[in-house]
Structures are given as C-alpha cells and as structure tokens.
Amino acid sequence: MLLYTMTPQNFQTVPNLAQCLSVATETRELRVAPGALQELPALFRTHFQADSVFLIADENTFQAAGADIVKILENAAIPILGRHIFPSRPVLRADYAHVGDLVRALGGSFAFPREIQNVVPIAIGGGTINDLVKRSAFELSIPYLCVPTAPSVDGYTASGAALLEGSFKQTFPCPAPRVVVADTAILSGAPDFLRSSGFGDLAGKLVAGSDWIIAETVTPAGAKGTEPIEAFAWAMTQRGLRVALERSLGTSQEAIASQFEALAVTGFAMQYTKSSRPVSGCEHLWSHIWEMGDLSIQGVPVTHGHKVALGTLCATALTETIFSSPHFPLWILQTPIPETTLEQRIGEVGFLFSGMPGKDAALGTAIEKFHDVPTRKRIKELVADRWTELRQRVLNQLMPYQELRTLLQRAHCPIRGEAIGLSRTEALETGKKAQVIRNRYTALDLAWDLGILESALGRIEDDPLYLR
C-alpha cells in the first residue's frame, strides 16, 4: 500500500485536496470548478493514450452535460466513436445486466478486439451511470473518464462498483476513473433530491468513524472483521468532516463544490487503503438491506444517499443507546452472553432472510463472522474494561442525534422511515438483517456479541426521540 509521508503531528490537520489526490492509486486528476468541462480535451490528451471517446449517459444526464461535451470534443477534433443513452424512464437501476449491454456496445464498435484500447469511455451522469461504466471499462481492460452531473454519492472516485445481481447489492472490483471532471455549473443544476442525497452519503462518514473506533478496540479480543485505524485515511475522512458538512449546506456553487470535493476525498481514501472501511459503517449496512427492497415514493426510487441518511440516524440511535451510561451499563452487565451455536445462528439468519434474494450471501457472511462463546466473553470483558475511554472516543466522534437530525433536515434529507417508504418499526428492525450482510465489525456486531441487539432496538423504539 502506498503510504503518504507526513509527520505524526500533521495528522491532526486536514489534508488538502492535492495531498488527498496524491495518495489515490487510480485517479490521476480531479477538476472541480465552474467551466471545468472546457478542460476536457486537454485532460483527455494528457492522461489517455487513445484517439477517440465513447459517451455513456441517460436521457436526463445527456441533456444536463452531454450536448456540451459533444460540442467541446468536436471543437477539439476528438472523434466520438459512439454513444449509449439509457432511457430516463424507468429510472436506471444499477443492475449488472447493463454492464453486459455496455461491454457489447463498446466492443461491437471495433472489427478487432485490440482496437478497444484506442477508445476512452466517458461516463456522464450520477452514481449509477458511473458504476456501470466503471465495471464495463474494467471488463474491457481500459481506463475511463467521469463527468458527474450531480454531487450525489461518494462512489465517483471509489474503487469498486456497487451493483445489483439477482436483486442483491454487492461491490464488484474495478478501478476508479482515471480522470474526473466536475463542472460546478452543471452540478449546481442537479435536482435538489440528488444534492441532498450526496449530503446524506457524506453524513454517513460520522458513523463510519465511530464503528472504526469500536472495531479497533475489540481487535485484541479476537473479533473478526476489524482493522486498525490508518492515520492518514482517518485524517482524510474525519478531520474536516463536520466543517465540510456545514459548508455543503445550500445551493451555491461554492457549497456544491465543497460537498463534491468532500465526497471525492472519501473515494481517494478507499483507493489509498484498498478498503471502504474508512467511509462505510453500519449506516451503509442498513441502506444495503433497503436497496434489496426497491423502495420508492410516488413511483420514484429512493436514492442511495437518502437511505444512508436514514441509516445514519438508525446507527447513531443504536450507538447512543449502547453508550448511554458513563459506566458499563447494568442492563448490559446483567445480560448473559448468548450461548448461540453456529448451527443455531445459521437457522436464525435463514429465517431472517426467508424469501429474500440475499439469503445465501447472508448465510455465508454469518458463518464467516461468527464468534464462539469464548470470543464473545473476551469482547465483553475488554469493552467493560475500556468502557470510559471507548465511550468518550465514540461519542466524541458521533454527532449527537438531535444535532444530526437537524443538520439532515436542513439539507432536505429524510429523517423518518416513512420518508423512504418504511414504518418506524421496519426501519429499526432492519438492524437485525444488516448485522449479517458484511464481515465488518460495527456497533451492530458489538450489540450482538453482548447479547443486547434485540433489547437495544427495543429501547430505541420506545424512545420518544429516535426516528420521530
């Protein structure tokens, strides 16, 4: 792994955009500015050894930026080999089947397979378009360029593509775009719900940080799915997060640029660590369960970032409930460590996911991350022993629930289950499924290992504050 050379005290400062880009292993250039599209020809010629481009968009994103891109490329005498425009209705889903369509569209443009190296796909759109092109370019062994049309997700600069296969959301390996050209004049024209979606995705990093603290703490007990905190990745994703969230409020080009840059930096952190751990905790696990369910409001699919926003509230409620007492809580102390065997756990998870597309994957993950009774006991003893320090670190990292709810409200993000098509109970109960879909230690795993997940979710449901 490439390690950034900084003195330890500098990790207490917020790295600038150039420093963050310097540790990205796949993206060479990021432009975020008004009129950035005009730099497209020069960036193409500097960073790609190809002589033509192929445009991929949907009808809405092509209208937002595609026509301008065509003019700019034509004026620069850069050939456009072809284009693939998805219809705007129904709303494009990140379905792996579309990758095959794009591979055939790109590959079918050449008489000889080796000629594919002479074309650069340009993804024009949001997170779905970008992920489809990202994986397609990987399957064709060619780099690509991204022109975002909304500040809606952190995935623009992330390694890997989050795609549905058999209605189950999973991350497929593939490199991030080599170049990202984000014209703030275009980004600021995105619909409000896409801007707020990006804000929700960014707010989720608060929980990613608290879960990372929990995971690092329980590592000595033999917990699975843990990683030590990597200092520069932490500085990239956490040091300036609250300031970035405040600066991202509003619709000015400056606010849009702040939000997009903050999201892009989280992607660079993923490239740097080769992991999504720095930017994804149990808030994303909640959202991934909901993404299996085709949630929609008045026929419009709920965006990824809006699911993450609500998942962030759920995760914050859970974490605050676990760490509500300054001393190791009596209700946790008196709860016996679950004596659940692996066979019993398989039965529980099979029942939880009965009839769901992700059942087999969830069962596999449940087996992979299962802790036996001695490990659960070690985790409980370690957490009890380090309670004061752990609680302080976790709660200092999190934004208090009421403050977080107000912030998300100001950004026009959903703050109740009903806003994304779920009852309050359904939203909270999702935590039981979310705990077993990834081998990444989070507050959900801590609650399960302590034997309190069910009771903690019950306490949240009885609370007059959470998700109301």
C-alpha positions, -999 to 999 in steps of 0.1 A, spaced: 0 0 0 13 35 -8 18 54 24 18 92 25 48 108 41 37 132 68 49 138 103 26 125 131 16 159 143 4 169 108 -22 141 110 -41 165 133 -47 188 104 -70 185 75 -51 173 43 -58 195 13 -73 182 -19 -39 179 -36 -25 158 -8 -55 135 -8 -53 131 -46 -16 123 -43 -23 91 -24 -50 79 -48 -37 49 -67 -61 50 -97 -74 86 -102 -48 109 -117 -67 141 -120 -97 158 -104 -111 191 -116 -138 208 -96 -146 243 -109 -171 264 -128 -164 257 -165 -143 226 -158 -158 209 -189 -137 232 -211 -106 214 -198 -119 180 -211 -99 179 -243 -66 188 -226 -72 162 -198 -81 136 -223 -49 141 -243 -27 143 -212 -39 112 -193 -51 88 -220 -32 71 -249 -63 68 -271 -77 87 -301 -114 86 -296 -142 85 -270 -175 67 -264 -202 86 -244 -225 68 -219 -254 87 -203 -291 85 -197 -315 109 -214 -315 133 -184 -278 134 -178 -271 137 -215 -294 168 -215 -275 181 -185 -240 178 -199 -238 155 -229 -247 181 -255 -220 205 -242 -195 176 -241 -202 168 -278 -196 204 -288 -164 207 -268 -150 175 -282 -159 183 -318 -143 217 -315 -111 200 -302 -112 175 -331 -116 145 -308 -136 118 -325 -167 105 -308 -169 68 -318 -204 63 -305 -228 68 -276 -251 47 -255 -280 66 -240 -302 49 -215 -339 60 -213 -348 82 -184 -379 62 -176 -380 38 -159 -352 52 -136 -320 34 -144 -311 7 -118 -275 -3 -111 -282 -38 -124 -252 -59 -135 -271 -68 -167 -265 -33 -180 -227 -39 -178 -231 -66 -205 -250 -41 -226 -222 -16 -224 -195 -41 -230 -213 -52 -261 -219 -16 -272 -183 -7 -267 -167 -39 -280 -191 -40 -310 -176 -8 -323 -144 -25 -334 -135 -51 -360 -106 -62 -339 -107 -66 -301 -73 -49 -296 -87 -17 -311 -108 -12 -279 -76 3 -264 -80 33 -287 -112 45 -271 -120 61 -237 -155 56 -223 -169 88 -208 -194 83 -180 -218 113 -180 -242 111 -151 -246 101 -114 -236 72 -93 -255 46 -113 -240 55 -147 -206 58 -132 -207 24 -116 -220 7 -147 -192 23 -168 -166 16 -141 -172 -21 -142 -176 -22 -180 -143 -4 -185 -127 -29 -162 -141 -59 -181 -126 -44 -213 -93 -36 -196 -94 1 -204 -94 33 -183 -123 57 -184 -132 93 -176 -161 105 -155 -182 137 -158 -205 138 -128 -238 156 -132 -248 156 -95 -230 157 -62 -250 127 -51 -226 99 -40 -191 92 -28 -186 64 -54 -174 86 -82 -138 83 -71 -141 50 -53 -126 17 -63 -153 -9 -70 -188 -7 -84 -219 -12 -62 -242 -32 -85 -273 -54 -81 -270 -90 -92 -301 -111 -86 -315 -82 -66 -286 -84 -42 -264 -54 -38 -227 -62 -38 -194 -44 -47 -176 -57 -78 -139 -50 -81 -128 -24 -107 -106 7 -107 -119 42 -101 -119 67 -131 -86 79 -142 -99 115 -146 -129 132 -130 -142 165 -145 -168 180 -122 -181 213 -135 -199 230 -107 -221 249 -131 -235 215 -141 -235 200 -106 -255 230 -92 -282 224 -117 -289 189 -104 -323 184 -87 -325 191 -50 -330 155 -41 -297 145 -57 -278 172 -38 -294 161 -5 -286 125 -14 -249 133 -16 -252 152 17 -267 120 33 -238 99 20 -213 124 34 -230 125 68 -227 87 70 -190 91 75 -196 101 111 -208 66 118 -181 50 97 -156 67 121 -173 56 153 -176 20 140 -139 20 131 -131 31 167 -152 2 181 -136 -23 157 -101 -13 165 -109 -16 203 -122 -51 201 -94 -64 179 -73 -78 208 -103 -100 219 -101 -118 186 -130 -102 169 -134 -107 132 -139 -80 106 -117 -55 123 -89 -32 111 -65 -8 129 -72 29 122 -49 41 94 -38 76 104 -38 94 71 -70 78 59 -86 89 92 -73 125 86 -87 124 51 -122 113 60 -127 126 96 -106 157 104 -126 181 83 -159 162 81 -180 185 102 -167 216 86 -174 201 51 -209 192 61 -216 228 72 -200 242 41 -221 219 19 -254 233 31 -271 254 5 -273 256 -33 -245 279 -42 -217 267 -65 -193 270 -35 -215 247 -14 -218 223 -42 -180 223 -48 -174 217 -10 -198 187 -10 -184 172 -41 -148 176 -30 -155 160 4 -172 131 -13 -143 127 -38 -118 127 -9 -136 98 7 -132 79 -26 -95 86 -26 -93 72 10 -108 40 -4 -82 39 -32 -54 46 -6 -65 18 18 -79 -6 -7 -109 -8 16 -142 10 22 -137 8 60 -127 45 63 -160 56 48 -186 29 55 -200 15 87 -233 1 98 -252 30 83 -244 16 49 -254 -19 60 -289 -6 69 -291 10 35 -279 -21 16 -308 -41 31 -332 -14 19 -317 -15 -15 -329 -50 -19 -364 -38 -15 -370 -14 -44 -381 14 -21 -399 42 -38 -420 73 -30 -448 81 -55 -431 59 -81 -396 75 -77 -369 51 -64 -353 63 -31 -317 73 -37 -287 56 -21 -278 87 -2 -313 91 13 -312 55 25 -277 62 40 -291 93 57 -318 73 75 -293 45 81 -270 71 98 -298 81 121 -306 44 129 -269 37 136 -265 68 157 -295 59 178 -281 24 183 -246 36 193 -260 62 217 -282 36 233 -253 12 238 -231 40 252 -257 59 271 -242 54 306 -208 68 317 -203 34 335 -206 0 319 -244 -3 320 -261 -26 344 -286 -38 318 -257 -49 296 -237 -64 325 -267 -84 336 -275 -97 300 -259 -131 296 -236 -137 267 -256 -156 241 -248 -193 240 -259 -194 203 -241 -221 184 -231 -218 147 -259 -242 137 -285 -221 156 -271 -189 141 -275 -203 106 -311 -211 114 -317 -176 127 -302 -159 97 -320 -183 73 -353 -173 90 -345 -136 89 -338 -137 51 -365 -161 42 -377 -153 7 -351 -126 2 -325 -125 -27 -296 -121 -4 -302 -152 18 -273 -173 5 -249 -144 8 -261 -135 43 -257 -171 54 -222 -172 41 -213 -140 59 -229 -151 91 -207 -182 91 -176 -162 82 -181 -136 110 -195 -159 137 -179 -156 171 -179 -185 195 -188 -181 232 -153 -176 245 -147 -148 219 -179 -131 229 -169 -132 266 -135 -117 258 -151 -89 238 -175 -82 267 -146 -82 293 -125 -60 270 -152 -35 264 -161 -33 301 -125 -27 310 -120 0 284 -156 15 287 -147 50 298 -122 57 271 -141 38 244 -174 56 252 -157 90 252 -140 84 218 -172 70 202 -195 98 214 -169 125 205 -168 111 170 -206 109 166 -228 139 161 -255 139 188 -287 125 174 -307 157 178 -280 178 162 -276 152 134 -314 152 127 -315 190 125 -285 190 101 -301 164 78 -333 183 79 -316 215 68 -301 195 39 -335 182 29 -326 146 38 -352 121 52 -353 118 90 -382 93 94 -388 59 79 -420 70 63 -400 94 41 -384 64 23 -415 41 24 -409 23 57 -426 23 90 -406 33 120 -406 -3 132 -395 -16 98 -366 9 97 -353 -1 131 -358 -39 127 -336 -37 96 -307 -37 120 -311 -75 126 -306 -82 90 -279 -55 85 -257 -72 111 -250 -102 89 -245 -89 54 -209 -80 57 -179 -92 77 -171 -57 90 -172 -51 128 -197 -23 137 -219 -12 165 -244 -39 153 -218 -66 159 -209 -52 193 -246 -53 203 -250 -89 190 -218 -101 208 -230 -85 240 -264 -102 236 -283 -69 235 -291 -62 199 -328 -71 203 -332 -52 235 -313 -22 222 -335 -19 192 -365 -22 215 -352 6 237 -348 28 206 -384 20 195 -396 30 230 -376 63 230 -396 95 222 -366 109 203 -354 84 177 -368 84 142 -397 105 152 
